[in-house]
Amino acid sequence: MPQNRELLVTLKYTNTVADMKHAICNATGVPITDFYLMNGVHVLLDDDTLLKSRLSARVGIHLRFRLRGGLSYIK
């Protein structure tokens, strides 16, 4: 993952959120299943277009990691 906290991807308004996730995956190497995207407090759905999600140029999108795990007992 890049050390900077910003990543610039170029997409069209007709692209989907899943397309954006693929672009982020290609740029960072983080698997798509390990993160989701948010715009403010709204989770972006993979099937929605960027236009439907009300995303515009230079808008801030937050990448959130899906934390998995649990207690493991060692005997």
N, CA, C and O atoms as a printed pandas DataFrame, in Angstrom:
     atom_number atom_name residue_name chain_id  residue_number  x_coord  y_coord  z_coord
0              1         N          MET        A               1    0.848   -1.169    0.000
1              2        CA          MET        A               1    0.000    0.000    0.000
2              3         C          MET        A               1    0.896    1.235    0.000
3              4         O          MET        A               1    1.908    1.268    0.701
4              5         N          PRO        A               2    0.534    2.243   -0.776
5              6        CA          PRO        A               2    1.344    3.468   -0.804
6              7         C          PRO        A               2    1.379    4.146    0.560
7              8         O          PRO        A               2    0.440    4.034    1.348
8              9         N          GLN        A               3    2.472    4.847    0.824
9             10        CA          GLN        A               3    2.620    5.517    2.106
10            11         C          GLN        A               3    1.788    6.790    2.201
11            12         O          GLN        A               3    1.449    7.231    3.299
12            13         N          ASN        A               4    1.457    7.384    1.048
13            14        CA          ASN        A               4    0.649    8.602    1.117
14            15         C          ASN        A               4   -0.797    8.244    1.413
15            16         O          ASN        A               4   -1.209    7.096    1.244
16            17         N          ARG        A               5   -1.533    9.193    1.837
17            18        CA          ARG        A               5   -2.909    8.942    2.252
18            19         C          ARG        A               5   -3.912    9.284    1.163
19            20         O          ARG        A               5   -5.119    9.210    1.391
20            21         N          GLU        A               6   -3.441    9.648    0.008
21            22        CA          GLU        A               6   -4.325    9.982   -1.101
22            23         C          GLU        A               6   -3.948    9.143   -2.311
23            24         O          GLU        A               6   -2.779    8.839   -2.547
24            25         N          LEU        A               7   -4.976    8.780   -3.068
25            26        CA          LEU        A               7   -4.777    8.009   -4.283
26            27         C          LEU        A               7   -5.697    8.593   -5.341
27            28         O          LEU        A               7   -6.890    8.782   -5.103
28            29         N          LEU        A               8   -5.144    8.875   -6.495
29            30        CA          LEU        A               8   -5.918    9.465   -7.576
30            31         C          LEU        A               8   -6.228    8.389   -8.610
31            32         O          LEU        A               8   -5.317    7.774   -9.164
32            33         N          VAL        A               9   -7.518    8.163   -8.869
33            34        CA          VAL        A               9   -7.944    7.254   -9.925
34            35         C          VAL        A               9   -8.821    8.038  -10.891
35            36         O          VAL        A               9   -9.592    8.904  -10.478
36            37         N          THR        A              10   -8.701    7.729  -12.182
37            38        CA          THR        A              10   -9.472    8.429  -13.197
38            39         C          THR        A              10  -10.546    7.493  -13.737
39            40         O          THR        A              10  -10.242    6.445  -14.306
40            41         N          LEU        A              11  -11.797    7.880  -13.552
41            42        CA          LEU        A              11  -12.933    7.092  -13.997
42            43         C          LEU        A              11  -13.964    8.012  -14.639
43            44         O          LEU        A              11  -13.860    9.236  -14.561
44            45         N          LYS        A              12  -14.957    7.403  -15.271
45            46        CA          LYS        A              12  -16.076    8.157  -15.841
46            47         C          LYS        A              12  -17.280    8.024  -14.922
47            48         O          LYS        A              12  -17.333    7.122  -14.086
48            49         N          TYR        A              13  -18.242    8.917  -15.078
49            50        CA          TYR        A              13  -19.441    8.859  -14.247
50            51         C          TYR        A              13  -20.260    7.612  -14.500
51            52         O          TYR        A              13  -21.067    7.219  -13.657
52            53         N          THR        A              14  -20.063    6.975  -15.665
53            54        CA          THR        A              14  -20.804    5.760  -15.985
54            55         C          THR        A              14  -20.169    4.512  -15.389
55            56         O          THR        A              14  -20.770    3.438  -15.417
56            57         N          ASN        A              15  -18.957    4.644  -14.847
57            58        CA          ASN        A              15  -18.316    3.516  -14.174
58            59         C          ASN        A              15  -19.046    3.216  -12.874
59            60         O          ASN        A              15  -19.720    4.080  -12.312
60            61         N          THR        A              16  -18.907    1.991  -12.405
61            62        CA          THR        A              16  -19.541    1.596  -11.157
62            63         C          THR        A              16  -18.553    1.721   -9.995
63            64         O          THR        A              16  -17.352    1.916  -10.188
64            65         N          VAL        A              17  -19.089    1.605   -8.812
65            66        CA          VAL        A              17  -18.254    1.613   -7.614
66            67         C          VAL        A              17  -17.309    0.407   -7.645
67            68         O          VAL        A              17  -16.171    0.496   -7.184
68            69         N          ALA        A              18  -17.781   -0.715   -8.188
69            70        CA          ALA        A              18  -16.925   -1.895   -8.314
70            71         C          ALA        A              18  -15.728   -1.599   -9.216
71            72         O          ALA        A              18  -14.625   -2.081   -8.957
72            73         N          ASP        A              19  -15.936   -0.809  -10.274
73            74        CA          ASP        A              19  -14.823   -0.408  -11.140
74            75         C          ASP        A              19  -13.805    0.417  -10.359
75            76         O          ASP        A              19  -12.598    0.269  -10.550
76            77         N          MET        A              20  -14.296    1.281   -9.485
77            78        CA          MET        A              20  -13.404    2.095   -8.658
78            79         C          MET        A              20  -12.618    1.195   -7.699
79            80         O          MET        A              20  -11.426    1.408   -7.479
80            81         N          LYS        A              21  -13.283    0.205   -7.138
81            82        CA          LYS        A              21  -12.612   -0.709   -6.233
82            83         C          LYS        A              21  -11.528   -1.506   -6.957
83            84         O          LYS        A              21  -10.462   -1.755   -6.393
84            85         N          HIS        A              22  -11.794   -1.908   -8.206
85            86        CA          HIS        A              22  -10.788   -2.614   -9.001
86            87         C          HIS        A              22   -9.582   -1.714   -9.255
87            88         O          HIS        A              22   -8.442   -2.174   -9.185
88            89         N          ALA        A              23   -9.821   -0.436   -9.550
89            90        CA          ALA        A              23   -8.718    0.506   -9.787
90            91         C          ALA        A              23   -7.884    0.687   -8.522
91            92         O          ALA        A              23   -6.657    0.761   -8.594
92            93         N          ILE        A              24   -8.531    0.756   -7.384
93            94        CA          ILE        A              24   -7.815    0.892   -6.113
94            95         C          ILE        A              24   -7.023   -0.380   -5.822
95            96         O          ILE        A              24   -5.884   -0.315   -5.359
96            97         N          CYS        A              25   -7.628   -1.533   -6.093
97            98        CA          CYS        A              25   -6.952   -2.812   -5.893
98            99         C          CYS        A              25   -5.700   -2.902   -6.758
99           100         O          CYS        A              25   -4.653   -3.342   -6.284
100          101         N          ASN        A              26   -5.796   -2.491   -8.015
101          102        CA          ASN        A              26   -4.645   -2.537   -8.912
102          103         C          ASN        A              26   -3.539   -1.582   -8.466
103          104         O          ASN        A              26   -2.357   -1.888   -8.626
104          105         N          ALA        A              27   -3.907   -0.435   -7.913
105          106        CA          ALA        A              27   -2.920    0.561   -7.497
106          107         C          ALA        A              27   -2.262    0.217   -6.162
107          108         O          ALA        A              27   -1.099    0.554   -5.941
108          109         N          THR        A              28   -2.990   -0.447   -5.277
109          110        CA          THR        A              28   -2.481   -0.677   -3.932
110          111         C          THR        A              28   -2.116   -2.122   -3.632
111          112         O          THR        A              28   -1.268   -2.388   -2.780
112          113         N          GLY        A              29   -2.757   -3.056   -4.331
113          114        CA          GLY        A              29   -2.533   -4.465   -4.039
114          115         C          GLY        A              29   -3.415   -5.010   -2.933
115          116         O          GLY        A              29   -3.286   -6.178   -2.567
116          117         N          VAL        A              30   -4.308   -4.194   -2.391
117          118        CA          VAL        A              30   -5.224   -4.638   -1.346
118          119         C          VAL        A              30   -6.391   -5.357   -2.017
119          120         O          VAL        A              30   -7.026   -4.779   -2.899
120          121         N          PRO        A              31   -6.697   -6.601   -1.630
121          122        CA          PRO        A              31   -7.805   -7.328   -2.249
122          123         C          PRO        A              31   -9.143   -6.610   -2.063
123          124         O          PRO        A              31   -9.391   -5.989   -1.030
124          125         N          ILE        A              32   -9.987   -6.707   -3.069
125          126        CA          ILE        A              32  -11.284   -6.025   -3.043
126          127         C          ILE        A              32  -12.151   -6.499   -1.881
127          128         O          ILE        A              32  -12.940   -5.723   -1.342
128          129         N          THR        A              33  -12.014   -7.742   -1.499
129          130        CA          THR        A              33  -12.834   -8.278   -0.409
130          131         C          THR        A              33  -12.424   -7.745    0.950
131          132         O          THR        A              33  -13.135   -7.952    1.933
132          133         N          ASP        A              34  -11.280   -7.058    1.025
133          134        CA          ASP        A              34  -10.777   -6.581    2.312
134          135         C          ASP        A              34  -11.117   -5.132    2.621
135          136         O          ASP        A              34  -10.718   -4.629    3.671
136          137         N          PHE        A              35  -11.844   -4.438    1.739
137          138        CA          PHE        A              35  -12.193   -3.053    2.019
138          139         C          PHE        A              35  -13.537   -2.684    1.402
139          140         O          PHE        A              35  -14.048   -3.378    0.523
140          141         N          TYR        A              36  -14.097   -1.578    1.881
141          142        CA          TYR        A              36  -15.295   -0.993    1.292
142          143         C          TYR        A              36  -15.099    0.507    1.250
143          144         O          TYR        A              36  -14.211    1.041    1.916
144          145         N          LEU        A              37  -15.920    1.189    0.472
145          146        CA          LEU        A              37  -15.772    2.631    0.269
146          147         C          LEU        A              37  -16.958    3.365    0.871
147          148         O          LEU        A              37  -18.087    2.875    0.847
148          149         N          MET        A              38  -16.685    4.555    1.415
149          150        CA          MET        A              38  -17.726    5.386    2.007
150          151         C          MET        A              38  -17.588    6.816    1.506
151          152         O          MET        A              38  -16.484    7.306    1.268
152          153         N          ASN        A              39  -18.722    7.467    1.353
153          154        CA          ASN        A              39  -18.787    8.889    1.046
154          155         C          ASN        A              39  -19.522    9.531    2.214
155          156         O          ASN        A              39  -20.750    9.496    2.277
156          157         N          GLY        A              40  -18.784   10.105    3.117
157          158        CA          GLY        A              40  -19.405   10.630    4.339
158          159         C          GLY        A              40  -19.810    9.461    5.226
159          160         O          GLY        A              40  -18.966    8.686    5.676
160          161         N          VAL        A              41  -21.114    9.345    5.473
161          162        CA          VAL        A              41  -21.619    8.249    6.300
162          163         C          VAL        A              41  -22.298    7.171    5.467
163          164         O          VAL        A              41  -22.816    6.203    6.023
164          165         N          HIS        A              42  -22.306    7.318    4.143
165          166        CA          HIS        A              42  -22.984    6.376    3.263
166          167         C          HIS        A              42  -21.996    5.378    2.667
167          168         O          HIS        A              42  -20.968    5.762    2.110
168          169         N          VAL        A              43  -22.319    4.097    2.790
169          170        CA          VAL        A              43  -21.517    3.046    2.170
170          171         C          VAL        A              43  -21.871    3.010    0.692
171          172         O          VAL        A              43  -23.050    3.008    0.336
172          173         N          LEU        A              44  -20.862    2.982   -0.170
173          174        CA          LEU        A              44  -21.084    2.941   -1.611
174          175         C          LEU        A              44  -21.316    1.502   -2.046
175          176         O          LEU        A              44  -20.532    0.612   -1.717
176          177         N          LEU        A              45  -22.395    1.277   -2.787
177          178        CA          LEU        A              45  -22.762   -0.056   -3.252
178          179         C          LEU        A              45  -22.066   -0.367   -4.570
179          180         O          LEU        A              45  -21.977    0.493   -5.446
180          181         N          ASP        A              46  -21.578   -1.583   -4.711
181          182        CA          ASP        A              46  -20.796   -1.973   -5.880
182          183         C          ASP        A              46  -21.530   -1.792   -7.206
183          184         O          ASP        A              46  -20.904   -1.428   -8.201
184          185         N          ASP        A              47  -22.830   -2.036   -7.245
185          186        CA          ASP        A              47  -23.581   -1.983   -8.499
186          187         C          ASP        A              47  -23.969   -0.570   -8.919
187          188         O          ASP        A              47  -24.370   -0.364  -10.065
188          189         N          ASP        A              48  -23.861    0.395   -8.033
189          190        CA          ASP        A              48  -24.249    1.773   -8.360
190          191         C          ASP        A              48  -23.176    2.443   -9.215
191          192         O          ASP        A              48  -21.982    2.191   -9.054
192          193         N          THR        A              49  -23.631    3.299  -10.124
193          194        CA          THR        A              49  -22.677    4.090  -10.904
194          195         C          THR        A              49  -22.169    5.234  -10.033
195          196         O          THR        A              49  -22.748    5.542   -8.991
196          197         N          LEU        A              50  -21.092    5.850  -10.470
197          198        CA          LEU        A              50  -20.553    6.980   -9.714
198          199         C          LEU        A              50  -21.528    8.146   -9.722
199          200         O          LEU        A              50  -21.616    8.892   -8.747
200          201         N          LEU        A              51  -22.265    8.307  -10.827
201          202        CA          LEU        A              51  -23.264    9.370  -10.909
202          203         C          LEU        A              51  -24.397    9.123   -9.922
203          204         O          LEU        A              51  -24.823   10.038   -9.218
204          205         N          LYS        A              52  -24.886    7.884   -9.871
205          206        CA          LYS        A              52  -25.974    7.544   -8.938
206          207         C          LYS        A              52  -25.524    7.702   -7.487
207          208         O          LYS        A              52  -26.320    8.050   -6.615
208          209         N          SER        A              53  -24.239    7.443   -7.238
209          210        CA          SER        A              53  -23.704    7.580   -5.881
210          211         C          SER        A              53  -23.403    9.030   -5.516
211          212         O          SER        A              53  -22.945    9.317   -4.410
212          213         N          ARG        A              54  -23.665    9.947   -6.459
213          214        CA          ARG        A              54  -23.448   11.388   -6.272
214          215         C          ARG        A              54  -21.987   11.730   -6.009
215          216         O          ARG        A              54  -21.663   12.554   -5.154
216          217         N          LEU        A              55  -21.110   11.067   -6.775
217          218        CA          LEU        A              55  -19.688   11.352   -6.669
218          219         C          LEU        A              55  -19.286   12.282   -7.794
219          220         O          LEU        A              55  -19.727   12.111   -8.931
220          221         N          SER        A              56  -18.468   13.248   -7.493
221          222        CA          SER        A              56  -17.982   14.181   -8.494
222          223         C          SER        A              56  -16.454   14.232   -8.423
223          224         O          SER        A              56  -15.836   13.629   -7.547
224          225         N          ALA        A              57  -15.877   14.952   -9.350
225          226        CA          ALA        A              57  -14.420   15.057   -9.386
226          227         C          ALA        A              57  -13.898   15.646   -8.079
227          228         O          ALA        A              57  -14.484   16.573   -7.519
228          229         N          ARG        A              58  -12.812   15.103   -7.617
229          230        CA          ARG        A              58  -12.113   15.557   -6.410
230          231         C          ARG        A              58  -12.902   15.387   -5.116
231          232         O          ARG        A              58  -12.616   16.044   -4.115
232          233         N          VAL        A              59  -13.886   14.510   -5.143
233          234        CA          VAL        A              59  -14.631   14.251   -3.919
234          235         C          VAL        A              59  -13.828   13.282   -3.059
235          236         O          VAL        A              59  -13.121   12.417   -3.576
236          237         N          GLY        A              60  -13.943   13.433   -1.772
237          238        CA          GLY        A              60  -13.219   12.559   -0.853
238          239         C          GLY        A              60  -13.977   11.273   -0.589
239          240         O          GLY        A              60  -15.119   11.299   -0.131
240          241         N          ILE        A              61  -13.350   10.168   -0.876
241          242        CA          ILE        A              61  -13.909    8.851   -0.602
242          243         C          ILE        A              61  -13.045    8.213    0.473
243          244         O          ILE        A              61  -11.817    8.292    0.424
244          245         N          HIS        A              62  -13.680    7.592    1.426
245          246        CA          HIS        A              62  -12.950    6.951    2.512
246          247         C          HIS        A              62  -12.900    5.451    2.271
247          248         O          HIS        A              62  -13.922    4.818    2.005
248          249         N          LEU        A              63  -11.714    4.897    2.364
249          250        CA          LEU        A              63  -11.519    3.463    2.246
250          251         C          LEU        A              63  -11.482    2.902    3.658
251          252         O          LEU        A              63  -10.684    3.333    4.490
252          253         N          ARG        A              64  -12.342    1.951    3.915
253          254        CA          ARG        A              64  -12.405    1.314    5.238
254          255         C          ARG        A              64  -12.058   -0.157    5.088
255          256         O          ARG        A              64  -12.567   -0.834    4.195
256          257         N          PHE        A              65  -11.194   -0.647    5.958
257          258        CA          PHE        A              65  -10.811   -2.050    5.911
258          259         C          PHE        A              65  -11.832   -2.894    6.653
259          260         O          PHE        A              65  -12.366   -2.493    7.687
260          261         N          ARG        A              66  -12.091   -4.078    6.098
261          262        CA          ARG        A              66  -12.934   -5.054    6.784
262          263         C          ARG        A              66  -12.023   -5.848    7.721
263          264         O          ARG        A              66  -11.131   -6.571    7.275
264          265         N          LEU        A              67  -12.254   -5.707    8.984
265          266        CA          LEU        A              67  -11.436   -6.417    9.962
266          267         C          LEU        A              67  -12.074   -7.764   10.246
267          268         O          LEU        A              67  -13.245   -7.856   10.614
268          269         N          ARG        A              68  -11.294   -8.780   10.069
269          270        CA          ARG        A              68  -11.792  -10.136   10.302
270          271         C          ARG        A              68  -10.929  -10.778   11.362
271          272         O          ARG        A              68   -9.758  -10.445   11.543
272          273         N          GLY        A              69  -11.536  -11.688   12.038
273          274        CA          GLY        A              69  -10.775  -12.404   13.050
274          275         C          GLY        A              69  -11.670  -12.735   14.219
275          276         O          GLY        A              69  -12.883  -12.532   14.171
276          277         N          GLY        A              70  -11.090  -13.219   15.213
277          278        CA          GLY        A              70  -11.834  -13.594   16.390
278          279         C          GLY        A              70  -10.885  -14.205   17.387
279          280         O          GLY        A              70   -9.666  -14.185   17.218
280          281         N          LEU        A              71  -11.453  -14.728   18.391
281          282        CA          LEU        A              71  -10.651  -15.358   19.425
282          283         C          LEU        A              71  -10.203  -16.740   18.952
283          284         O          LEU        A              71  -10.995  -17.508   18.406
284          285         N          SER        A              72   -8.982  -17.030   19.158
285          286        CA          SER        A              72   -8.506  -18.382   18.882
286          287         C          SER        A              72   -7.872  -18.902   20.172
287          288         O          SER        A              72   -7.048  -18.239   20.802
288          289         N          TYR        A              73   -8.271  -20.061   20.521
289          290        CA          TYR        A              73   -7.768  -20.656   21.753
290          291         C          TYR        A              73   -6.694  -21.655   21.409
291          292         O          TYR        A              73   -6.907  -22.551   20.592
292          293         N          ILE        A              74   -5.544  -21.507   22.025
293          294        CA          ILE        A              74   -4.427  -22.409   21.799
294          295         C          ILE        A              74   -4.377  -23.378   22.967
295          296         O          ILE        A              74   -4.361  -22.982   24.133
296          297         N          LYS        A              75   -4.354  -24.658   22.620
297          298        CA          LYS        A              75   -4.282  -25.688   23.669
298          299         C          LYS        A              75   -2.914  -26.288   23.730
299          300         O          LYS        A              75   -2.664  -27.171   24.551
